Amino acid sequence: MEELGFMRKKKRVCVASKIGLTSSGELLEDKLVNRALEKGLLLEFKKDSDRVLLAVAQRPDGKKNWMVYDQNGVTSSIKPQQITYIVPGLENFDHTEITEFLQKAQDNLDPALLEFAWVELVEKNKSVTAEELAEMIFGTTEPLESYCAHLLLSKDEIYFSVLETKGSRSLYGPRPAEQVEELLRRKLAKEAAEKELQEFVQLLKSAKAMPSEAKPPKSAWMVEEKVRPRIESLESYAIDACKNDDQKKTAGMILKGMGLAKTASSAVNLLIHIGYFPVHVNLDLLKLNVRTNHSAEIIAAAESLLLQSSDPDEVDRKDLTHLKVYAIDVDEADELDDALSATRLQDGRIKVWIHVADASGFVQPGSIVDREAMRRGTSIFLPTATYPMFPEKLAMEGMSLKQGEICHAVTVSVVLRSDGSIAEYSIDNSIIRPTYMLTYESASELLHLNLEEEVQLKILSEAAGLRLQWRQQQGGVDTATLETRIKVANPEDPEPVINLYVENQADPAMRLVSEMMILCGEVVATYGSCNNIPLPYRGQPQSNIDVSAFAHLPEGPIRSSAIVKVMRAAEIDFRKPIRHGILGLPGYVQFTSPIRRYMDLLAHYQVKAYLRGESPPFSAGQLEGMASILNMQNRVAKKLFSSSLRYWIFEYLRRQPKERRYRALILRFIKDRIAALLLVEVGFQASASVSLGLHIGDEIEVRVEEAHPRDEFLELKELI
C-alpha cells in the first residue's frame, strides 16, 4: 500500500482538485445525471436476480424499452430499470468487441486499489461515483477504467455502500472503520469456513474413491471436531431430520461441492459411497428415532431383577410339570412367550392349557425397567435385527419359557364342548416344564406323521379345528392368507444372504397356535368381565361385512384379501368387553405376549393382582391414557416392520435371475386392466397390467422387469 500510495501521490493531488470530491449528503447536482440511452452505447443490465451482463443498445422497443445485443450473442428487450451502468465515453460500440472489453476489465480489477481509495475517502468522509473512483485509482476516466471502478464498487461488500441511485448512476460512500473491521472479520471467517468445507469435500471424494474394504468406518468420521458437525448435517439431511437451517445449509453446500443435487437421496447415496452408511441402511430406523439399545442403567437394573429369587405368587402356583408342553414358534424366535398342552377327558371333551410366560413376576408397575418397556411399547422384529422391549438377558434368561426347565407361567385352562364353545375355564399362576420347542414346520410334520406318542399335539389340532368352526358359526371371518418372513444374516454386507419364507396361515401348526391364542384372549376377556377388572378389551365391528357376498371367491388368500379390504378399524374399551365381529367373539383381550407387547403386560398386571386378592394397579382411565401412548409406539413399530419387509422383498426380487417366472393370483382389479396380484412364491402383493378376459382368482405367470428397493419400485410383466 505504501508503494501504491507513492505511485499515485502526484496523480491524487491533481484528481482532488479536478473532480470536486464532496462530503456525504452534499451531492453535486450533476453527479447523478443519467445519460440518455442511444444506439451503440455499451451498458450493463440485470438479466435476472443472479446475472449481470454487458450489452450494446440496438434500437428502442416501444415507448421505454430497448433492444440490446448482449455478451452471449443474445438479442433481448430490456426495461430502463434493468440498466445498472452506462459505460461513459463510448459511442457506436461494436458488439463483437464486448467479450474482449469484459476480459480486459476483469484483468484490470485489483481490490487492493479499492482499499487504498477507502483509506483516503473515509478520513475526509467523502463520497464518489464510479468515474471519480477511476480517476483516483487509475488516474483516468477512460471507458475501460470507469467500468473497472464501477465493477469494484458494485461488487464490493466491505468498504463502500450505496448512498443514492438514480437510474443507472450510483453514489457510493465509505463505510465507517468499525463496520469495515467487522465485515473483514466476517469475510475472513467465511473464507476459513469455505476452506474447511473444501477440505471436507476433498475428504469425501477421497473416501468415495477408496475400495469398500479400505473406507473409513463410521466412528472415524466422528473423531475430528471439524468433521463431525458436517457429517452429522449430511446424515440429518439424508433422513429429513435437520435440526435447524444451518444444518440444512451446510448439507446443501457439501452436496453442491460434490456436484450432487440437493436432495435427501443424493445425501443417502453419498454416505453409502463413503462407507458411513451400509449399502442397505435402514433409513426409517433412523428417521423414526427407534431405540435400538438399552442403556447401561436399564441393563443393570434388569440384571439385578434376575438375582432376586423371591416369587410373590409362590404359594398360589399350581404345579403343572406333569403336562406335556409344546412351545411352537418361528425357528429364530428369541423370546418364547407361550406354550400349549392338551388332553382328552373321560367324557370325551377336550381340555387345553395355554401357558403364558409370567413376565410380570420379574417387573413391577412403575419400576425403572417397567417404565423403559412402556416407552418402547413393543419388541420390534425386522428382517435384519430384533430390538426387544426388555433387555435381552432378562427376557431370555428370566422371562422366556425354556425347554426342559422349570418355568413360571400364567396358565389359562379351558374345557371345550363338542361344538368348540367354552364349557369351563380357569386362570392360575403355574409352574411348567416345556417338553418341546418346535418350529411351525416341525410341528406340522409331527401332525402329519400322526405319531401315537404325540397324541396331545393331535388333540390340540382337533381343538383348533373345533374353535375355528365355532367362531365361524358366531360370525367370525377366516382371514388366513400367505405371509412373507425374511431373515437377513449379515445386513452390513453389500450383498447379504437373504432367507425368504412364505408362511401359509392356514397351515395346521399355524392354525393350531393362532386358535389357542384367540381362545386365551376370549377367556381373559370373560374372566375380566365377570370380576370387573379393567383390561384392554379389543373389538372390531362387523356390521359392514356380509360374508356370503364373498362366497363366489376361492377360499384362502383371494377371499381373505377381499374381506380385509372392507374390514373396519379395531376398537378398544377398558371397562367391559366389546364384540369382536371378525373373530366371532363376545370379547377379546391380548394376553399371550407379555415379553413382546406392553399392552399384554398391562393385562397381566391387572389379572395377577386380582389373583392375589389385590386391587388392580390401574383404573380404566389410567389404562386408556397409557394405551394412547402405546398405540403411537405400536404404529411406529408397524410402519418400520412394513417398510423393512418391503425393502428386503424388493431386494430379494432384484437379485433373482431375470428369466425367473412367478405364479401370481389375481386378487382384484384396481383400474381397467391393472390388477392386484399375490406372488405365491414370495407371499407378496403387487400390481401389474393383465390380459383381457382374466378374472379374480385366475392364476397367471409374471416376470420381474425392474425392482428398486430404495425407491420401492417394482415392475411386473405378465407372461403369455
PyMOL commands that set and color helices and strands:
alter all, ss='L'
color gray80, all
select helices_A, chain A and resi 2-19+80-82+95-108+111-124+130-138+143-155+177-209+212-214+218-222+228-238+245-257+264-273+283-287+296-307+314-316+359-361+368-376+392-399+440-449+452-473+508-530+547-550+557-566+598-611+620-655
alter helices_A, ss='H'
color red, helices_A
select strands_A, chain A and resi 22-23+42-46+52-61+65-70+75-78+83-86+126-127+160-166+169-174+318-319+326-329+338-344+350-357+380-381+386-387+407-416+422-432+436-439+482-488+498-504+537-539+571-573+662-671+674-679+684-689+699-708+713-719
alter strands_A, ss='S'
color yellow, strands_A
deselect
rebuild
show_as cartoon
